[in-house]
Amino acid sequence: GFEPAIAASGEEAVTLLKGGLTKYRALVTDINLRGTMGGWEVAKVAREIDPEFPIIYMTGASADQYASHGVPNSILLTKPFAPAQLVTAVSQLLNSGTPTT
């Protein structure tokens, strides 16, 4: 039931988030992205826009950096993971926050 917006790089993801054309409900980001901006930085920008913004990180190699780079109240999925795990993580974060109008 989710409709994703796909960004080719961290910079493009930030442009989409800041653009305001769409009200995004969560960010799912890989840690290693094309361009100069990684998933850690994209998540921090998302939290500057909305301090409660749900963040799901996914990685195959950077899980050890989560404690020092991840934002609070986020979820880290380590690759490989089942698609159902991603859906569960997004649903969990969306349902644990305060209702938005």
QUIBELKA-V573777 format. One record per pair of residues at least 24 apart in sequence whose ideal C-beta (glycine too) atoms are under 10 Angstrom apart, sorted by sequence separation. I is the first residue (numbers start at 1). J is the second residue. D is the distance in Angstrom with one decimal. If there is no record, write none. Layout:
# QUIBELKA-V573777
i | j | d
I | J | D
I | J | D
This chain:
# QUIBELKA-V573777
i | j | d
2 | 26 | 8.1
4 | 28 | 7.5
9 | 33 | 5.8
10 | 34 | 7.5
11 | 35 | 4.9
13 | 37 | 7.9
38 | 62 | 8.5
47 | 71 | 5.2
73 | 97 | 8.4
8 | 33 | 8.7
9 | 34 | 4.3
10 | 35 | 5.1
11 | 36 | 7.2
12 | 37 | 9.3
17 | 42 | 7.8
24 | 49 | 9.1
25 | 50 | 10.0
40 | 65 | 7.5
44 | 69 | 8.9
46 | 71 | 8.2
47 | 72 | 8.6
2 | 28 | 9.1
7 | 33 | 8.3
8 | 34 | 6.1
9 | 35 | 3.5
10 | 36 | 7.3
11 | 37 | 5.4
13 | 39 | 8.7
16 | 42 | 9.9
24 | 50 | 9.1
27 | 53 | 6.4
28 | 54 | 9.0
29 | 55 | 7.3
31 | 57 | 5.9
32 | 58 | 9.9
40 | 66 | 9.1
43 | 69 | 8.6
44 | 70 | 9.8
47 | 73 | 9.4
7 | 34 | 9.3
8 | 35 | 8.1
9 | 36 | 8.4
10 | 37 | 3.1
14 | 41 | 8.1
18 | 45 | 7.5
23 | 50 | 9.8
26 | 53 | 7.3
27 | 54 | 7.0
28 | 55 | 8.2
29 | 56 | 7.4
30 | 57 | 7.7
31 | 58 | 7.4
32 | 59 | 7.1
38 | 65 | 9.8
43 | 70 | 7.4
44 | 71 | 6.4
47 | 74 | 8.9
58 | 85 | 9.6
7 | 35 | 9.5
9 | 37 | 7.1
10 | 38 | 5.9
13 | 41 | 9.6
14 | 42 | 6.0
17 | 45 | 6.4
18 | 46 | 9.5
25 | 53 | 8.6
26 | 54 | 4.0
27 | 55 | 5.1
28 | 56 | 4.6
29 | 57 | 6.1
30 | 58 | 5.4
31 | 59 | 4.2
32 | 60 | 8.3
40 | 68 | 9.2
41 | 69 | 9.0
43 | 71 | 5.1
46 | 74 | 9.9
58 | 86 | 7.6
9 | 38 | 9.9
10 | 39 | 6.9
13 | 42 | 4.9
17 | 46 | 5.6
20 | 49 | 9.2
24 | 53 | 8.0
25 | 54 | 7.1
26 | 55 | 7.4
27 | 56 | 7.1
28 | 57 | 8.2
29 | 58 | 7.3
30 | 59 | 6.5
31 | 60 | 8.7
32 | 61 | 7.2
40 | 69 | 4.2
56 | 85 | 9.7
10 | 40 | 9.2
11 | 41 | 9.6
12 | 42 | 9.6
13 | 43 | 9.6
14 | 44 | 9.8
18 | 48 | 9.3
24 | 54 | 9.5
26 | 56 | 6.7
27 | 57 | 9.0
28 | 58 | 6.9
29 | 59 | 9.5
30 | 60 | 8.6
31 | 61 | 7.9
32 | 62 | 6.7
39 | 69 | 8.9
40 | 70 | 7.2
56 | 86 | 7.0
10 | 41 | 6.2
11 | 42 | 8.8
14 | 45 | 5.0
17 | 48 | 9.4
18 | 49 | 6.9
31 | 62 | 4.2
38 | 69 | 8.7
39 | 70 | 9.4
40 | 71 | 8.3
43 | 74 | 6.8
58 | 89 | 9.1
10 | 42 | 4.8
13 | 45 | 8.3
14 | 46 | 8.3
17 | 49 | 6.0
30 | 62 | 9.0
31 | 63 | 8.5
57 | 89 | 9.6
9 | 42 | 9.4
10 | 43 | 9.8
13 | 46 | 8.4
17 | 50 | 9.2
56 | 89 | 4.9
14 | 48 | 10.0
31 | 65 | 7.4
55 | 89 | 9.9
56 | 90 | 6.1
7 | 42 | 8.4
10 | 45 | 8.8
14 | 49 | 9.5
31 | 66 | 8.7
54 | 89 | 8.8
17 | 53 | 8.6
54 | 90 | 7.0
56 | 92 | 9.2
54 | 91 | 9.7
56 | 93 | 6.9
31 | 69 | 8.2
54 | 92 | 8.7
55 | 93 | 7.6
31 | 70 | 9.3
54 | 93 | 3.5
53 | 93 | 9.1
54 | 94 | 5.8
52 | 93 | 9.4
54 | 95 | 9.6
54 | 96 | 8.3
54 | 97 | 6.6
27 | 71 | 9.8
52 | 96 | 9.7
53 | 97 | 8.9
29 | 74 | 9.9
31 | 76 | 8.8
52 | 97 | 5.3
52 | 98 | 6.7
27 | 74 | 8.9
28 | 75 | 9.5
30 | 77 | 9.9
50 | 97 | 9.8
52 | 100 | 8.7
28 | 77 | 8.7
30 | 79 | 8.7
50 | 100 | 9.2
28 | 86 | 6.8
28 | 89 | 8.2
28 | 90 | 6.8
26 | 89 | 9.0
27 | 90 | 9.7
26 | 90 | 5.3
25 | 90 | 8.4
26 | 91 | 9.5
28 | 93 | 10.0
27 | 93 | 9.7
26 | 93 | 6.2
25 | 93 | 9.3
26 | 94 | 6.2
25 | 94 | 6.3
26 | 97 | 9.7
25 | 97 | 9.6
25 | 100 | 8.4
23 | 100 | 8.7
2 | 86 | 9.2
2 | 87 | 7.4
1 | 87 | 8.6
4 | 90 | 10.0
2 | 90 | 6.5
1 | 90 | 9.9
2 | 91 | 9.0
1 | 91 | 9.2
2 | 94 | 9.3
